[in-house]
Amino acid sequence: MMGRMRRALYTGTLLAWGLWFGGLVTLFLAVTSIFRTFDQQRDIAGQAAAGVFRIFNCYCLGVCAAALVLNFLWWLAGRSGRKLVVFTLFALATVAAVYVAAVLTPKMESMRLEHRTHLPEFARLHGMAMVVYLGETILIFLAGVTLPWAARSGADGRSHPPSALQI
């Protein structure tokens, strides 16, 4: 029974990770495509991208919460330091996601609505947002690489061979 619960929590954590990482990759692709498609119409591209960012930020915060909760429950079901490593990566990426959603995006949106996207302040905020999104993406990638390693750790904290997987 406990093995099934651990497996379900691992699977949920892995799914949340996949949605988060896939969402970030899709965000980069979508916004790049928008600005290439509307290269000569920067205002339209900015409006479209702003809408994508608004929706993505809400989506991302939901996926962040799911990843953190599922990973924590997975840890409770079979405590190991490896699972805490994954949790730490998720937590750091969540801080990045919250900073973009709660601080940078509202400032940039306000400047966009006031037609101040040509100012150096907007360029600075945009650059910061890109760096934070990139950092978040790297952290989430590392969490994904770390998940199978964490799954190989049993409740006793020791590493087990793949045939004795203690998810």
N, C-alpha and C positions, 0 to 999 in steps of 0.2 A: 504494500500500500504506500509506504513512504517513498519507495523507489519510483512509483508512478507519479506521485506528487512532485518529486524532484525533477523527473523527466518533463512533466507538464510545465513546471516553472522555468526550466531551462529553455524549453521550446518557446514559451511566451517571451522570455527575455531575448532569445535569438530573433524572434519575429519583430519585436519592438526595435531591436538593433537594425534589422534589415529595412524596416520602414523609415527609420531615422536616416540611415546612411543613404538609402535610395532617394529619399526626399531631398537631401542636400545635393546629391549629384544631379537630380532632376532640376532643382532650383538653378544651379549654375548653367545647365544646358538651356533651360527655358529663357532665362534673362539674357544670355548671350544671343540666342536666336531672335528674341524680340528686338534687341538693339541692332542686330545685323539686318533684320527684315525692314525696320523703319529707320535705317541709317540717316536718311535725309529729313526725317521728321522726329527729331529728338523729343519734342513735347509728347507726342503720341506714344513713343517708346517708354518715356518716363511714366506716363499714366498707366500703361499696361504693366510695366514692371512693378510699380507701386501696388497695384492690385494683387499681383502674384506674391509679393513680399508679405502683404497683410494676411493673405490666406495661409501662406507657408508658416508664418510666425505662430499663428494659432495652432495649426497642425503640429508643428514641431514641439510646442510646449506640451501638447497632449501626449505625443510620443515620448518626450523626455520623462514625463510623470510616469507613464506606463513602464518604461525601461527601468527607472529607479525603483518603483514599487515591486515589480516582478523580480528584479535582481535581489532586492532586500529579502523578499519572501523565499527565494531560492537559497539565499545564504542561511536564513533561519531554518530551513528544512535540512540543511547539512552544512554546517559552518566550516568555512575554510578561508585562509588568507588569500587564496587565488581569486575567489569570488569577490573579496573586498577590493582587489586590484581593479576588477571590471567595474565595480560600483564606483570607485574613485574616478575612473575615466569617464563614466556616465555623469557623475556629479560635476566634474570640471567642464564637460561639454554643455551641461545644463546651465551652468553659470554663464557661459558664452552665449547660449541661446536666449536666456533671459535678458542679458545686457543688450543684445541686438534688438529684441522685441520691445523692451521697456524703455530703453534709453536712445539708442541710435536711430532706429526706424521712425519713432515719432518726431524727432528733431528734423530728420531729412524730409519727412512728409510735410511738415509745417513749412519748411523752406521751399519745397516743390510747389505747394499751393500758393505761396507768396511770390512765385516766379523768381526765386533767388538761387536757382541751381547753377548759375554761372559764377557764383562767388567762391573764393578760396575756402571759406568755412564749409561749404557743401562738399567740395572736393576732399577736404580733410575728413569729414564724417564718412563719406563714401569709402575712402581708403581704409579708415578704421573698421568699417563694417566688413569690407572684403577680408581684412586680416583676421578679424574675429570669426567670420564664417569659415575661413580656411583652417584656423586653429581648431574650431569645433569639428570640422570634417576629419582632420588628422586624429583628433582624440577618439572620434567614433570609429574610424578605421582601426585604430589600435585596440579599441574595445572588442571589435569583431575578431581581430586576430587572436586576442587573449581569451575569448569565450571558450573555444575548444580546450585550451590549456586548463582553464578553470574547471571545466566539466570533468577532467581527468583526475581531479582531486577529490578524494573521498571525504566523508564527514569527519574523519579523524585527522584531516589536514595533510595526509601523506599522498604522494603520487601513486596512482594505480595504473597498470598496463591497460591499453584500450579494451582488451577482452573483459576486464572487470570494471568497465566504466560505471562510475558512481555519480551519475548526473543528479 
